[in-house]
Amino acid sequence: MKDNAAGTPPERHGDREEIARLLPAPADWDLPRVQHLRHKDLLMHHIDHGQVTRTRPARQLLRPAVLAPATALVLACTVAAGIALTGGDPAPADTASHRAVTDMQPAAALLDRISDATETHDDLTVRDDQFVYTREKTRGADVTSGKAVLGPLVDREVWASQEPGPLQKLGLIREDGATFPINAELGDAEGTRAGINRPTYRWLSSLPTDPDKLLTYLYAKTPQADGRERDQAVFEQIGSLLGGVMPPRTGAALYRAAAKIPGVTAAPQARDAIDRKGLGIARDDTRYGIRTEWVFDKKDFAFLGSRSYLIKDTSYGKAGTLLSSTAELEHAIVDEVGRQPSDAQRTQTKRQS
């Protein structure tokens, strides 16, 4: 096949763009989907002829090499080891399709147990004038050079407005001593409303709690992407909603819905960004050779964080190369943006999360 004028085969541009979407998010905080800042999971890059513009589905970030989650920087956030996972368990090199027969049932059973545990949590009263507070540690790889170069582990705090909107100012992010506003999506003159791109507690409470109906809704609402496998996109969409302050019935329904997505497997060696080993749920993007994992506490099934890494050798690195990881540390409901939670608020949220 002939190379194009830039010396790159045409199909590689598409591959680069798609792989970029699977990597940690940009350093920009113009982002409508605040919740995704925690996961992780899953902040995205857009690579075009070697230039990186950090984006993620249905939203754009402003500023976080310093998150989850107004200039395009190279990857350096969220979603725990070195460029190759050297100190932890080796990453599996096979694909979900190869493991479906043996792992699908354990994954479904585990998600059912997580769902049952989630339903026992207390529901919260969250006012529209309050903020969901998240404290986490995140790590991401920079691929500007054409190789995945892992950045440092960073501390991040996020305050997400619960007003239904539309809003121009969606909250605040503090990372390594620097503070940045979270702005509405670029080009959105009216502002961003609560929804799949900005999930407030009230909006999450409005979602169907029947797993089949919820999954149908998510397949319909998850942003489309050319060449993107739909099942993987929906799995990652669910991942972007997990963790934090979640209505118990909604959380339970999300886990049961995830169990119905083809290719979802158990991940026994899953670890979060601070190397906490837990119960893992994963799905492989077999086209691009990237695995996305969710990590849960072995005792109470609480969501610990997420990670993504290569499961086959690519131009960005060898199988096992970490692309992004997060570790959830604290969640609460607070009355003021920029204000850390009180002890009472921390206690209340711990019972729910």
C-alpha positions in Angstrom: 0.0 0.0 0.0 1.3 3.4 -0.9 2.0 6.0 1.8 0.5 9.4 1.5 2.4 12.6 1.1 3.2 12.7 4.8 4.7 9.2 4.6 2.0 7.5 6.6 -0.3 4.9 5.2 -3.9 6.2 5.0 -5.3 3.7 7.5 -2.8 4.7 10.1 -4.3 8.2 10.4 -7.6 6.5 11.4 -5.8 4.2 13.8 -4.0 7.1 15.4 -7.2 9.1 15.9 -9.0 6.1 17.4 -6.1 5.1 19.7 -5.8 8.7 20.7 -9.5 8.7 21.7 -8.7 5.8 24.1 -5.9 7.5 25.9 -6.1 9.9 28.8 -7.7 13.2 28.3 -6.2 16.6 27.4 -4.9 19.2 29.6 -7.9 21.4 28.9 -10.8 21.9 31.2 -13.5 23.0 28.7 -15.4 19.9 29.5 -19.0 19.1 29.7 -18.7 15.7 31.2 -17.3 16.4 34.6 -18.0 12.9 36.0 -15.6 11.4 33.5 -12.8 13.3 35.1 -12.6 10.6 37.7 -12.2 7.6 35.5 -11.5 6.7 34.3 -11.3 6.2 32.7 -10.9 7.2 29.9 -9.8 10.7 29.0 -9.2 10.9 25.3 -6.7 12.3 22.8 -7.1 13.2 19.2 -4.0 12.9 17.1 -3.7 14.4 13.7 -0.4 14.3 11.8 1.5 14.2 15.0 -0.4 17.0 16.6 -2.3 16.2 19.8 -5.6 17.8 20.7 -7.0 16.3 23.9 -10.6 15.4 23.7 -13.1 12.8 24.7 -16.5 11.7 23.6 -19.0 14.4 23.8 -16.8 16.8 25.6 -13.6 18.7 25.6 -11.3 19.3 28.5 -9.4 22.3 29.6 -6.2 21.9 31.5 -5.0 18.8 33.3 -1.8 17.6 32.7 -2.4 19.1 35.6 -8.3 15.8 34.6 -10.3 12.9 34.6 -11.4 15.0 32.9 -8.1 26.0 27.5 -5.2 24.7 25.7 -4.4 21.4 24.2 -1.6 19.7 26.1 -0.1 16.3 25.7 -1.6 13.5 27.7 -0.9 13.7 31.4 -4.0 12.8 33.3 -6.2 10.2 34.6 -7.0 6.8 33.9 0.1 2.7 37.6 3.3 1.6 37.1 5.9 2.4 34.4 5.6 2.5 30.6 5.5 -1.3 30.9 3.7 -2.5 33.9 6.8 -3.6 35.8 6.0 -4.1 39.5 2.6 -5.5 39.1 1.0 -8.5 37.5 1.7 -8.9 33.8 -1.1 -7.6 31.5 -2.9 -10.3 29.5 -2.1 -10.5 25.8 -5.1 -12.3 24.6 -8.5 -10.8 23.6 -11.9 -10.8 25.1 -13.2 -13.0 22.3 -10.7 -15.7 23.3 -11.8 -15.7 26.9 -15.5 -15.2 26.5 -16.4 -18.9 27.3 -14.5 -19.0 30.6 -14.7 -15.4 31.8 -18.2 -14.2 30.8 -20.0 -16.0 33.5 -17.6 -14.9 36.3 -17.9 -11.3 35.0 -21.7 -11.4 35.0 -21.7 -13.0 38.5 -19.3 -10.4 39.8 -21.3 -7.5 38.4 -24.5 -9.0 39.9 -22.8 -9.0 43.3 -21.6 -5.5 42.9 -25.1 -4.4 41.8 -26.6 -6.1 44.9 -24.1 -4.3 47.2 -24.8 -1.0 45.5 -28.5 -1.2 46.1 -28.0 -1.4 49.8 -26.5 2.1 50.0 -28.5 5.0 51.3 -29.9 7.4 48.7 -28.8 11.0 49.2 -30.6 14.3 49.0 -28.5 16.5 46.7 -29.7 20.0 46.0 -29.3 21.7 42.7 -27.2 24.5 44.3 -24.6 22.0 45.7 -21.5 20.4 44.2 -20.2 16.8 44.0 -16.7 16.7 45.3 -14.1 14.2 44.1 -10.6 13.6 45.3 -8.4 11.2 43.3 -5.0 10.3 42.0 -4.5 10.0 38.3 -1.8 9.1 35.8 -1.6 9.2 32.0 0.7 8.7 29.1 1.9 11.3 26.6 1.9 10.0 23.0 3.0 13.2 21.3 6.4 11.6 20.3 4.7 8.6 18.8 5.5 6.6 21.9 3.5 6.3 25.2 5.6 8.1 27.8 4.0 7.8 31.3 3.6 10.9 33.3 3.7 11.2 37.1 1.0 10.4 39.5 -0.9 13.6 40.3 -3.5 14.6 43.0 -6.7 16.1 41.7 -9.8 17.6 43.2 -13.0 18.2 41.3 -16.1 20.2 42.2 -19.0 19.5 39.8 -22.1 21.7 39.8 -25.4 20.0 40.3 -27.6 22.7 38.7 -29.5 21.3 35.7 -28.4 24.2 33.5 -27.7 25.2 30.9 -24.5 26.4 32.5 -21.3 28.1 31.2 -19.3 27.4 34.4 -19.7 23.7 35.4 -17.4 23.6 38.3 -13.7 23.7 39.3 -10.6 21.5 39.2 -7.6 21.8 41.5 -4.4 19.9 40.6 -1.0 20.2 42.1 -1.8 23.5 43.6 -3.3 25.1 40.5 -7.0 25.7 40.1 -9.0 25.9 36.8 -12.7 26.4 36.0 -14.6 23.7 34.1 -16.3 25.4 31.2 -19.2 24.5 29.0 -18.4 22.7 25.7 -16.7 24.9 23.2 -19.2 26.4 20.8 -22.1 25.9 23.1 -23.3 29.5 23.5 -26.3 28.6 25.6 -24.3 26.4 28.0 -24.3 22.8 28.9 -27.3 21.1 30.4 -27.3 18.1 32.8 -27.3 14.9 30.8 -25.0 12.1 29.6 -22.2 14.6 29.0 -22.7 16.3 32.4 -24.3 13.7 34.7 -25.7 15.4 37.9 -27.2 13.3 40.7 -30.7 14.4 39.7 -30.1 13.4 36.1 -28.7 10.1 37.1 -31.8 9.5 39.3 -33.9 10.0 36.2 -32.4 7.1 34.2 -34.2 3.8 33.7 -33.4 1.3 36.5 -34.4 -1.7 34.4 -31.1 -2.9 32.9 -32.4 -3.7 29.5 -34.1 -0.3 29.1 -31.0 1.4 30.5 -28.8 -0.4 28.0 -31.1 0.6 25.1 -30.9 4.2 26.3 -27.1 4.1 26.5 -26.7 2.6 23.1 -29.0 5.4 21.7 -27.3 8.2 23.5 -23.6 7.3 23.6 -21.8 9.6 21.1 -21.0 7.9 17.7 -17.5 7.7 16.5 -16.4 6.6 13.0 -14.8 3.2 13.1 -15.5 2.8 16.8 -16.9 -0.5 18.0 -20.3 0.3 19.5 -20.1 -2.2 22.4 -16.8 -0.8 23.5 -18.0 2.8 23.3 -21.0 1.9 25.5 -18.8 0.0 28.0 -16.6 3.1 28.3 -19.7 5.4 28.6 -20.8 3.4 31.6 -17.3 3.6 33.0 -17.5 7.4 32.8 -20.6 7.4 35.0 -19.2 5.1 37.7 -17.8 6.1 41.1 -18.5 9.3 42.9 -21.9 10.1 44.3 -24.4 7.8 42.5 -28.1 7.1 43.2 -28.0 3.4 44.5 -30.6 2.1 42.1 -29.0 3.8 39.1 -25.6 2.4 40.1 -27.0 -1.1 40.4 -28.7 -0.8 37.0 -25.5 0.3 35.4 -23.6 -2.7 36.6 -26.4 -5.1 35.4 -26.5 -3.3 32.1 -22.7 -3.6 31.7 -23.0 -7.4 32.3 -25.1 -7.6 29.1 -22.5 -6.0 26.8 -20.8 -8.7 24.7 -17.1 -9.2 25.5 -17.2 -8.0 29.1 -14.9 -10.2 31.2 -13.5 -10.6 34.7 -10.0 -9.2 35.3 -8.4 -10.9 38.3 -5.2 -8.9 38.2 -6.8 -5.4 38.1 -5.1 -2.6 40.0 -5.8 1.1 40.3 -3.4 4.0 40.1 -2.0 3.5 43.6 -1.6 -0.2 43.1 -4.6 -1.3 45.1 -5.5 -4.8 43.8 -9.2 -5.5 43.5 -11.9 -7.3 41.7 -11.8 -6.3 38.0 -14.2 -5.9 35.2 -12.7 -5.3 31.7 -13.4 -5.1 28.0 -10.8 -5.2 25.2 -10.8 -3.0 22.2 -9.5 -5.8 19.9 -8.9 -3.5 16.9 -6.6 -1.2 18.7 -5.3 -3.6 21.3 -6.3 -1.6 24.4 -7.9 -3.0 27.5 -10.1 -0.9 29.8 -10.5 -2.1 33.4 -12.7 -1.1 36.3 -11.4 -2.0 39.8 -13.6 -2.8 42.8 -12.8 -3.4 46.5 -12.8 -7.1 47.4 -14.7 -6.6 50.6 -17.5 -4.0 50.0 -17.4 -3.8 46.1 -16.8 -0.1 46.2 -15.4 1.4 43.0 -11.7 2.0 43.4 -10.7 3.3 40.0 -9.8 2.3 36.5 -6.9 1.8 34.2 -6.2 1.2 30.5 -3.2 -0.4 28.8 -2.0 -2.0 25.6 -2.7 -5.7 25.2 -0.6 -6.1 22.0 2.6 -4.5 20.7 1.9 -1.3 18.8 3.9 1.7 17.6 3.1 3.3 20.9 4.6 0.6 23.0 4.7 -3.1 23.9 1.9 -5.1 25.4 1.5 -4.1 29.0 2.3 -0.4 28.5 0.1 1.7 30.8 -1.9 4.4 29.1 -4.0 5.8 32.0 -5.1 5.0 35.5 -7.1 6.5 38.3 -7.6 5.9 42.0 -10.8 7.2 43.8 -10.0 8.5 47.2 -12.9 10.6 48.4 -16.4 11.8 47.4 -18.8 14.1 49.1 -21.5 16.7 48.6 -20.4 20.3 49.5 -22.2 23.6 49.4 -19.5 25.8 47.9 -17.2 25.3 44.9 -13.6 25.1 46.0 -14.5 24.1 49.5 -13.3 20.8 50.9 -15.8 18.6 52.7 -16.3 18.7 56.4 -15.9 15.6 58.5 -19.7 15.2 58.6 -20.0 15.4 54.9 -17.2 12.9 54.4 -18.9 10.4 56.8 -22.3 10.8 55.1 -20.9 10.1 51.6 -18.8 7.2 52.8 -22.0 5.4 53.9 -23.4 5.9 50.4 -20.3 5.2 48.3 
